[in-house]
Structure formats: C-alpha cells, structure tokens
Amino acid sequence: MKKLLIHISLLTAALLFSLSCSKEFLNRVPYDSYPTDASLNTANDLRTALNGMYSGLKSVNLFGRTIPILGDLLGGNIYISTKNSGRYIPYNTLTYTVADGDASGLWIDAYSVILRANNIINANVPSSPDVDNIKGQAKAVRALMYFILVTHFAQPYVVNPSGQGVPLVLQYDLFLKPARDKISDVYNQILKDLTDGYNTMNALNSNSSYMNKWAARALQAKVYLYMGDYNNAGIAAQDVVSNSGYKMVTNAAYLGYWANPNPRNDKLETLFEVSFDQVYNLATNSLAFFYDQTGYGDALCTPELYALYTPTDVRRQLIIKGSPVRGANALVVNKYPNKPSNNDDDTKVIRFTDVILILAEANARTGNDAAALSWLNMVATDRDPSFAGYTDTGAALINDILTERRKELAFEGDYYYTNFYRLNLDITNRSNAFPASARQFLASNPRRILPIPQGEMDNNPNIQQNPGY
C-alpha cells in the first residue's frame, strides 16, 4: 500500500538526513526506525543535524529555484520566453493542475526540512546555551517552512483565518495521516516558533547562511504583515531596525552586494540567505542558470517592471537590455551574475531593506504617514539619487510603498505574495508579455493558491483539496 505523500517526504528526508550528516552513516541508527533521542544525543550530534536541515533548503523545489521564481512569475515581474526549456510554463499560462511537479516538489521538500527541524527540536539533549541556540535555529527554519507552505497552499489569512491551512506535523509519526489545520493555527505555530527562536538564538551565528535572533524577528514582522496585524508588524520591524546592528546596503555598494557570491558576517543587509558554493550548488538547476542567457535563460524581465526604474536608479543596472538568443529587446535579469561553474549566487530570504519597507507600511497602515514617508524615502532616494522622494499620504502612500517593494525586491520571489496574495488584490494587467488569457489574475481565481498534490490526496483520506482543482 502506498504511504501518505508527507510520509514519503519524511522518510526520504530521514534517509537523506542520515546519509548527508555523517561520514559514518552506515553505522548510524536510521532516523525513520528509532526515536530521535536514539540518534541525536549530544550537542555535536545536533550541529551535524543542523547542517543537514540547512542543506534541505537548497533544494531546487525550495530556495534553489522554485520559490524565488514563482513569486515573480505569478505576479508579473518576469515571464517565460517563447524560447524556453519547458520549465514553469503552466505558471506562465496559469494552467497548473493537481499533477504539477513543481507544486508537489515544493510540498514534499518543505515537509522534509520540517522533519529535519523536528528531529533537532525534539532531541533529548540537555539544555545549554549552545543547544538552545541550535534548537532555536531549527524552530526558526520550521517556522519559515510553514510560512512558505501556508502562503502557497492556503487562502490569505485576511480572507479567512479559520479556513484550511496545511497539516501541522511537529512530531515524527510514521502512521500519521494528518488533516489540514486551520490557517490561524498554522500562523500561531509560526509565531510561537519565531518567538522561541528569538529568545534563544545568538545575535549572529557564523554568517548569514545560519538563522539568528534578528532574522527570526524580521521574519516575524513579515508574518504579522501577512496577518494584517500592522501594529505588531511595526513593533517587530522597529526592534530589528533599532537594536540588531544591521545596516541597509547603500547605493555605492549595491551592485557589489549582488555580485558577492558568499554569505556575510558583517551585518550588512542580509539577515538570512540560503548559501551555495563550489562544493554544493545546483549547477544547471540553479536560479542563476535559469536567468543566464548562456544557460536556460528562460525567464525575462517584463517591460512593465523595467519601465518603473529611471535611468538613474541603481537597480536598473541589474537588468541588461538585449540577448544574443532572445533578441535586442529582451530584458535580461542580472541580479544573479555568478555562473554555476563558479560559486552559485546565494538566495536571499530576509533582507534588512525588506524590514525597512515593512516598517514603512506598518506606520502608514496605523496612521503615521510622516514616519512611513521617512522610512520609505530612506530606500527610494538612496537607490535613485535624482529622486526627490515620495510625498503622498493615505492610500496613495501605501501604493507608493508597494511600488517601492516591487522595485527593491524584484527577482527575489516577494512580489506576488506580498503585493497581491496577502492583500487578496486582483492583478488586472499581469503583463502584456503573457498570453492574453493569462494577463488577468483575479483574487477569485482558484489558482491564486497551489493545489494540494494529487499523491497526497490519493493516499490521505483526511486531507481536502483546494477549491477549483
């Protein structure tokens, strides 16, 4: 009999976890056959397991490629060229189904990372500052994965907090066939994990490829933003801005920041990223290769996004006009300039400038337009020195903040989910670069969220499909 798809992912993760986390894996007890405390007994065991957990985030189905692609493709920052390798076509045309491999891969690999995090969190290792820091990182990563799952597979929180979210699996159970927990319950677990992580993690762990307390606090600000809890979003974002010691990358360093392929330990801009290097990279499956015109080069910047940047905006320099493969008018994304044959570019997950823009929106939504303008213009006038700054108030100011988010976080997977999904807003002109049938993406379209994979539906009688699939 087939197993539940989540079980398959958990078992697969357990096997990969045991293979990847020790050179002596042949002598280790399988994690899917014995309780966690038979496998993870010391702080050193937890450190090894932690690296295995982080390696799971590198999957092509997660931050290796799919997550940053979907957020920009669904929103309309990028489109798939007519000359393509066949990847993500259903998302270009808005025709994905329950059989879609990208949605299934995201679901499976996210739960695989959750299993690895659960193994660490539930390990019976005596508390110490080191152990608490490690477990805090695991909780923050588990929160990140549940945030990805609930935003990709469930309705926005603001639409129906009591609606069907995703299964919360916090303990390993081979025979579990979980139902979908309420959206509000998933968000509450995310906030709890992030609070625990914030309270137990170090202010900096080695470099930006490891979670730390300020990355957890920044992610918490974003989670509150998605919940429409703008007061708490502002409190969390202000805490990061005022107390973390992180700084926004400035205009002069902006291009060099994106050209750097390595994680950072200087508290400049990157609070957390998924790191690749010459030893571990996805090569032709990487995000950089998907944009690179000597690679697949499938995804191009839409003209509508390009038109938002003035010639003096430094961010425009990360888009190259003209491709030998796709013509003189093709707009090539160059935010990931390091070729897979060298160090792959890291995937930014949480940036300091994102936190500043969250703070701007939180202030605007709670009636403090003056503070909102101050934070917004800190970003806008730095990126474009010829711009005198925004002066709008009210609803127009919020639109300005969303526009600036679009320009700043383009090609990082943020646009669709932060600007449209969480607010339940229609996309009335996705881009003229898309087929005519896919230029509108209304809030009423069932494909605004992904389908629960068919394998999960076939093997778990307790789970329900999203409407419209």
C-alpha positions as CSV (number, residue, x, y, z in Angstrom):
1,M,0.0,0.0,0.0
2,K,1.2,3.5,-0.8
3,K,2.2,5.7,2.0
4,L,0.9,9.2,2.6
5,L,2.9,11.7,0.5
6,I,4.0,13.6,3.6
7,H,5.3,10.2,4.9
8,I,7.2,9.6,1.7
9,S,8.8,13.0,2.0
10,L,9.6,12.5,5.7
11,L,11.1,9.0,5.1
12,T,13.1,10.4,2.2
13,A,14.3,13.2,4.3
14,A,15.2,10.9,7.1
15,L,17.3,8.8,4.7
16,L,19.0,11.8,3.1
17,F,19.5,13.3,6.5
18,S,21.3,10.2,7.8
19,L,23.4,10.0,4.6
20,S,24.3,13.7,4.4
21,C,25.0,14.4,8.0
22,S,27.8,11.9,8.8
23,K,30.6,10.2,7.0
24,E,29.9,7.2,9.2
25,F,26.2,7.0,8.1
26,L,26.5,3.2,7.6
27,N,27.0,2.8,11.3
28,R,24.2,5.1,12.3
29,V,20.7,4.2,13.5
30,P,18.1,5.0,10.8
31,Y,16.1,8.1,11.9
32,D,12.9,6.6,10.5
33,S,13.1,3.5,12.7
34,Y,14.1,4.8,16.1
35,P,13.1,7.8,18.2
36,T,15.1,10.9,17.8
37,D,16.9,10.5,21.2
38,A,18.5,7.3,19.8
39,S,20.2,9.3,17.1
40,L,20.8,12.8,18.5
41,N,22.4,12.6,21.9
42,T,24.9,15.4,22.1
43,A,25.4,19.0,21.1
44,N,27.8,17.8,18.4
45,D,25.1,15.5,17.0
46,L,22.7,18.5,16.9
47,R,25.3,20.6,15.0
48,T,25.7,17.9,12.4
49,A,21.9,17.6,12.1
50,L,21.6,21.3,11.8
51,N,23.8,21.3,8.7
52,G,21.6,18.6,7.2
53,M,18.5,20.8,7.9
54,Y,20.0,23.8,6.2
55,S,21.1,21.7,3.2
56,G,17.4,20.8,2.6
57,L,16.6,24.5,2.0
58,K,18.9,24.3,-1.1
59,S,16.5,22.0,-3.0
60,V,15.6,23.2,-6.5
61,N,12.0,22.9,-5.3
62,L,12.6,25.4,-2.5
63,F,15.1,28.3,-2.4
64,G,17.3,26.7,-5.0
65,R,14.9,28.0,-7.7
66,T,11.2,27.4,-7.4
67,I,10.3,29.7,-4.5
68,P,12.0,32.8,-5.9
69,I,10.7,32.1,-9.4
70,L,7.1,31.7,-8.5
71,G,6.7,34.9,-6.6
72,D,7.9,37.0,-9.6
73,L,6.3,34.9,-12.3
74,L,2.8,34.8,-10.8
75,G,2.9,38.5,-10.1
76,G,4.3,39.6,-13.5
77,N,7.8,40.7,-12.8
78,I,9.1,38.0,-15.1
79,Y,7.7,35.9,-17.9
80,I,8.8,32.7,-19.7
81,S,10.3,33.4,-23.1
82,T,8.9,31.7,-26.2
83,K,12.4,30.2,-26.5
84,N,12.5,28.1,-23.3
85,S,13.4,24.7,-21.8
86,G,9.8,23.9,-20.8
87,R,10.1,24.8,-17.1
88,Y,7.4,26.7,-15.3
89,I,5.2,27.0,-18.4
90,P,1.9,26.3,-16.5
91,Y,2.7,29.2,-14.2
92,N,3.3,31.4,-17.2
93,T,-0.1,30.5,-18.6
94,L,-1.9,29.9,-15.2
95,T,-2.9,26.4,-16.1
96,Y,-1.2,24.3,-13.4
97,T,-3.1,21.3,-12.1
98,V,-3.0,18.8,-9.2
99,A,-0.4,16.8,-11.2
100,D,2.0,19.8,-11.3
101,G,5.5,18.6,-10.3
102,D,6.7,22.0,-9.1
103,A,3.9,22.3,-6.5
104,S,4.4,18.6,-5.5
105,G,8.1,19.1,-5.1
106,L,7.7,22.2,-3.0
107,W,5.2,20.4,-0.7
108,I,7.4,17.3,-0.3
109,D,10.7,19.1,0.2
110,A,9.2,21.6,2.7
111,Y,7.9,18.8,4.8
112,S,11.3,17.1,4.5
113,V,13.0,20.1,6.0
114,I,10.3,20.2,8.7
115,L,11.2,16.6,9.6
116,R,14.9,17.5,10.0
117,A,13.9,20.5,12.1
118,N,11.6,18.4,14.3
119,N,14.4,15.8,14.9
120,I,16.6,18.6,16.3
121,I,13.8,20.3,18.3
122,N,12.6,17.1,19.9
123,A,16.0,15.6,20.6
124,N,16.5,14.7,24.3
125,V,19.8,16.7,24.8
126,P,20.3,18.6,28.0
127,S,19.8,22.4,27.7
128,S,22.8,24.7,27.4
129,P,23.3,28.0,25.6
130,D,24.8,26.1,22.6
131,V,21.9,23.5,22.5
132,D,19.3,26.2,22.9
133,N,20.8,28.2,20.1
134,I,20.8,25.2,17.8
135,K,17.2,24.3,18.7
136,G,16.2,27.9,18.2
137,Q,17.6,27.8,14.7
138,A,15.6,24.7,14.0
139,K,12.4,26.4,15.2
140,A,13.0,29.4,13.0
141,V,13.6,27.2,10.0
142,R,10.5,25.2,10.8
143,A,8.5,28.5,11.0
144,L,9.9,29.6,7.7
145,M,8.8,26.3,6.0
146,Y,5.3,26.6,7.5
147,F,5.1,30.2,6.3
148,I,6.1,29.1,2.8
149,L,3.6,26.2,2.9
150,V,0.6,28.2,4.3
151,T,1.1,31.1,1.8
152,H,1.5,28.8,-1.2
153,F,-1.2,26.2,-0.4
154,A,-3.9,28.1,1.6
155,Q,-6.0,31.2,1.3
156,P,-4.7,34.5,2.7
157,Y,-5.0,35.0,6.4
158,V,-7.1,38.2,5.9
159,V,-9.7,36.3,3.9
160,N,-10.5,33.5,6.3
161,P,-8.3,32.8,9.3
162,S,-10.5,29.8,10.1
163,G,-10.0,28.3,6.6
164,Q,-8.0,25.2,5.8
165,G,-4.3,25.7,6.2
166,V,-1.7,22.9,6.0
167,P,-1.1,20.0,8.3
168,L,1.0,20.8,11.3
169,V,3.4,18.0,11.9
170,L,5.5,18.7,15.0
171,Q,6.4,15.1,16.0
172,Y,7.6,12.2,13.8
173,D,4.9,9.6,13.4
174,L,5.2,7.0,10.6
175,F,1.4,6.3,10.6
176,L,0.1,9.8,10.8
177,K,-2.4,10.8,8.2
178,P,-2.9,14.5,9.2
179,A,-5.8,16.7,8.3
180,R,-5.3,20.3,7.4
181,D,-5.1,22.6,10.4
182,K,-6.8,26.0,10.5
183,I,-4.9,28.9,8.8
184,S,-4.9,30.7,12.2
185,D,-3.4,27.7,13.9
186,V,-0.6,27.5,11.4
187,Y,0.2,31.2,11.8
188,N,0.1,30.8,15.6
189,Q,2.6,28.0,15.5
190,I,4.9,30.1,13.2
191,L,4.8,33.0,15.6
192,K,5.5,30.7,18.6
193,D,8.5,29.1,16.8
194,L,9.8,32.5,15.9
195,T,9.4,33.9,19.4
196,D,11.2,30.9,20.8
197,G,14.0,31.3,18.3
198,Y,14.3,35.0,19.0
199,N,14.6,34.3,22.7
200,T,17.2,31.5,22.5
201,M,19.3,32.2,19.4
202,N,22.5,34.2,19.2
203,A,22.5,37.6,17.6
204,L,24.8,36.2,14.9
205,N,25.6,32.6,14.1
206,S,28.8,32.3,12.0
207,N,27.4,34.1,8.9
208,S,24.2,34.9,7.1
209,S,23.6,31.3,6.0
210,Y,22.5,30.5,9.5
211,M,19.4,31.8,11.3
212,N,19.9,34.2,14.2
213,K,17.6,36.0,16.6
214,W,17.3,39.1,14.3
215,A,16.4,37.0,11.3
216,A,13.7,35.4,13.3
217,R,12.4,38.8,14.4
218,A,12.4,40.1,10.9
219,L,10.5,37.1,9.6
220,Q,8.1,37.6,12.5
221,A,7.5,41.2,11.2
222,K,6.6,39.8,7.8
223,V,4.3,37.2,9.2
224,Y,2.4,39.9,11.1
225,L,2.2,41.9,7.9
226,Y,0.6,38.9,6.2
227,M,-1.9,38.6,9.0
228,G,-2.9,42.3,8.7
229,D,-1.6,42.9,12.3
230,Y,0.2,46.1,11.4
231,N,0.8,47.2,15.0
232,N,2.8,44.1,15.8
233,A,4.5,44.1,12.4
234,G,5.7,47.6,13.2
235,I,6.9,46.7,16.7
236,A,8.9,43.7,15.3
237,A,10.4,45.6,12.4
238,Q,11.3,48.6,14.7
239,D,13.1,46.2,17.0
240,V,15.2,44.9,14.2
241,V,16.0,48.4,12.8
242,S,16.8,49.9,16.2
243,N,18.5,47.1,18.0
244,S,20.0,44.5,15.6
245,G,23.1,46.4,14.4
246,Y,22.2,45.5,10.8
247,K,22.6,48.2,8.1
248,M,21.0,48.8,4.8
249,V,23.3,48.3,1.8
250,T,23.7,51.8,0.2
251,N,23.8,52.9,-3.4
252,A,27.5,52.8,-3.7
253,A,27.8,49.2,-2.5
254,Y,24.6,47.9,-4.1
255,L,26.0,46.3,-7.3
256,G,28.9,44.9,-5.4
257,Y,26.5,43.4,-2.9
258,W,24.7,41.4,-5.6
259,A,28.0,40.4,-7.2
260,N,29.2,38.9,-4.0
261,P,28.5,35.1,-4.0
262,N,29.4,34.4,-0.4
263,P,27.5,34.6,2.9
264,R,28.2,37.6,5.1
265,N,29.2,38.1,8.7
266,D,29.3,41.9,8.7
267,K,25.6,42.6,9.4
268,L,25.3,44.3,6.0
269,E,21.7,43.9,4.6
270,T,21.4,40.1,4.6
271,L,19.8,38.7,7.8
272,F,19.4,35.2,6.3
273,E,20.1,33.5,3.0
274,V,20.4,30.0,1.5
275,S,24.0,29.6,0.5
276,F,25.6,27.7,-2.4
277,D,29.3,27.3,-3.2
278,Q,31.6,25.4,-5.5
279,V,31.1,22.2,-3.5
280,Y,27.4,22.4,-3.1
281,N,25.5,24.0,-5.9
282,L,22.7,23.1,-8.3
283,A,24.6,23.8,-11.5
284,T,22.2,23.7,-14.4
285,N,19.2,23.6,-12.0
286,S,20.2,26.8,-10.2
287,L,18.3,30.1,-10.1
288,A,21.3,31.8,-11.8
289,F,21.3,29.3,-14.6
290,F,17.6,29.8,-15.2
291,Y,18.2,33.6,-15.8
292,D,21.6,33.3,-17.5
293,Q,21.4,33.7,-21.3
294,T,24.2,31.2,-21.7
295,G,22.2,28.8,-19.6
296,Y,18.5,28.2,-19.9
297,G,17.8,31.9,-19.9
298,D,14.0,31.2,-19.9
299,A,12.9,34.0,-17.6
300,L,13.0,37.6,-18.7
301,C,12.0,40.8,-17.0
302,T,8.7,42.2,-18.1
303,P,8.6,45.7,-19.8
304,E,6.2,47.0,-17.2
305,L,8.7,46.4,-14.4
306,Y,11.6,47.8,-16.3
307,A,9.6,51.0,-17.0
308,L,9.4,51.7,-13.3
309,Y,13.1,52.3,-13.0
310,T,14.5,55.6,-14.0
311,P,17.9,55.7,-15.8
312,T,19.5,56.9,-12.5
313,D,18.1,54.1,-10.4
314,V,20.9,51.8,-9.5
315,R,18.6,48.8,-9.5
316,R,18.1,49.2,-13.3
317,Q,21.7,48.2,-13.7
318,L,20.7,44.7,-12.6
319,I,18.7,44.3,-15.8
320,I,20.5,44.1,-19.2
321,K,18.8,45.0,-22.4
322,G,19.4,42.7,-25.2
323,S,20.2,39.0,-25.6
324,P,22.0,37.1,-28.4
325,V,19.5,34.3,-28.0
326,R,16.2,36.2,-27.4
327,G,16.8,39.5,-29.3
328,A,17.7,43.1,-28.8
329,N,14.6,44.0,-26.8
330,A,14.9,41.1,-24.3
331,L,15.3,42.3,-20.7
332,V,17.8,40.0,-19.0
333,V,17.8,39.6,-15.2
334,N,21.4,40.0,-13.9
335,K,20.7,40.0,-10.2
336,Y,22.5,36.6,-10.0
337,P,25.6,37.2,-12.1
338,N,27.8,34.3,-10.8
339,K,27.8,31.4,-13.2
340,P,27.2,27.9,-11.8
341,S,30.7,26.9,-12.9
342,N,32.0,29.2,-10.1
343,N,30.1,29.9,-6.9
344,D,26.4,29.9,-7.3
345,D,24.6,33.0,-6.0
346,D,23.0,32.7,-2.6
347,T,19.3,33.1,-2.4
348,K,18.3,36.0,-0.2
349,V,15.5,35.1,2.2
350,I,15.4,38.0,4.6
351,R,16.9,41.4,3.9
352,F,17.2,44.5,6.0
353,T,15.7,46.7,3.4
354,D,12.6,44.5,3.4
355,V,12.3,45.2,7.1
356,I,12.5,48.9,6.5
357,L,9.7,48.7,3.9
358,I,7.6,46.6,6.4
359,L,8.2,49.4,8.9
360,A,7.1,52.0,6.4
361,E,3.9,50.1,5.6
362,A,3.1,49.4,9.2
363,N,3.3,53.1,10.0
364,A,1.2,54.0,7.0
365,R,-1.5,51.5,7.9
366,T,-1.6,52.7,11.5
367,G,-1.9,56.4,10.6
368,N,1.7,57.7,11.0
369,D,2.3,58.9,7.4
370,A,5.2,61.1,8.4
371,A,7.2,58.1,9.8
372,A,6.1,56.0,6.9
373,L,7.4,58.6,4.4
374,S,10.7,58.8,6.3
375,W,11.3,55.1,6.1
376,L,10.1,54.8,2.5
377,N,12.3,57.6,1.3
378,M,15.3,56.2,3.1
379,V,15.2,53.4,0.5
380,A,13.8,55.3,-2.6
381,T,16.2,58.3,-2.5
382,D,19.2,56.1,-1.9
383,R,18.5,53.8,-4.8
384,D,17.7,56.7,-7.1
385,P,19.7,59.9,-6.1
386,S,17.8,62.0,-8.6
387,F,14.5,61.2,-7.0
388,A,13.3,63.9,-4.5
389,G,11.2,61.5,-2.6
390,Y,7.6,60.5,-2.1
391,T,5.1,63.0,-0.6
392,D,1.8,61.1,-0.8
393,T,-0.4,60.3,2.1
394,G,-3.2,57.8,2.9
395,A,-4.0,55.1,0.3
396,A,-1.6,56.7,-2.3
397,L,1.2,56.4,0.2
398,I,0.5,52.7,0.7
399,N,0.6,52.2,-3.1
400,D,3.9,54.0,-3.2
401,I,5.3,51.6,-0.6
402,L,4.1,48.6,-2.6
403,T,5.6,50.0,-5.8
404,E,9.0,50.5,-4.0
405,R,8.7,46.9,-2.6
406,R,8.3,45.7,-6.2
407,K,11.4,47.6,-7.4
408,E,13.6,46.7,-4.5
409,L,12.7,43.0,-4.1
410,A,12.2,42.2,-7.8
411,F,13.5,38.7,-8.7
412,E,13.6,37.5,-5.1
413,G,10.2,35.8,-5.0
414,D,8.5,38.5,-3.0
415,Y,6.2,40.4,-5.4
416,Y,3.1,38.3,-5.9
417,Y,2.9,37.1,-2.3
418,T,3.4,40.4,-0.6
419,N,1.8,42.8,-3.0
420,F,-1.2,40.7,-4.1
421,Y,-1.8,37.4,-2.3
422,R,-1.7,38.5,1.3
423,L,-4.0,41.5,0.5
424,N,-6.3,39.5,-1.7
425,L,-5.9,42.0,-4.5
426,D,-6.7,41.5,-8.2
427,I,-3.9,41.6,-10.8
428,T,-5.7,43.3,-13.7
429,N,-2.7,43.5,-16.0
430,R,-0.1,40.9,-15.2
431,S,1.9,42.0,-18.2
432,N,1.4,42.2,-21.9
433,A,4.3,39.8,-22.2
434,F,1.9,37.0,-21.1
435,P,-0.6,35.3,-23.3
436,A,-3.9,37.2,-23.4
437,S,-5.7,34.6,-21.4
438,A,-3.2,34.9,-18.6
439,R,-2.9,38.7,-18.2
440,Q,-5.5,39.0,-15.5
441,F,-5.1,37.1,-12.3
442,L,-8.1,37.9,-10.2
443,A,-8.4,37.2,-6.5
444,S,-11.3,34.9,-7.3
445,N,-9.1,32.6,-9.5
446,P,-8.6,29.2,-7.7
447,R,-5.0,29.2,-9.0
448,R,-4.1,32.0,-6.7
449,I,-3.0,29.2,-4.4
450,L,-1.4,25.9,-5.4
451,P,-3.1,22.6,-5.5
452,I,-2.6,20.0,-2.7
453,P,-0.5,17.4,-4.7
454,Q,-2.5,14.6,-6.2
455,G,-0.4,12.0,-4.4
456,E,-1.3,13.5,-1.1
457,M,-5.0,13.4,-2.0
458,D,-4.8,9.8,-3.1
459,N,-3.2,8.5,0.0
460,N,-4.5,10.6,2.8
461,P,-8.3,10.4,3.3
462,N,-8.2,13.1,6.0
463,I,-7.0,15.9,3.7
464,Q,-9.1,18.1,1.4
465,Q,-8.2,19.7,-1.9
466,N,-8.3,23.4,-2.5
467,P,-11.4,24.6,-4.3
468,G,-11.3,24.7,-8.0
469,Y,-8.8,21.9,-8.6
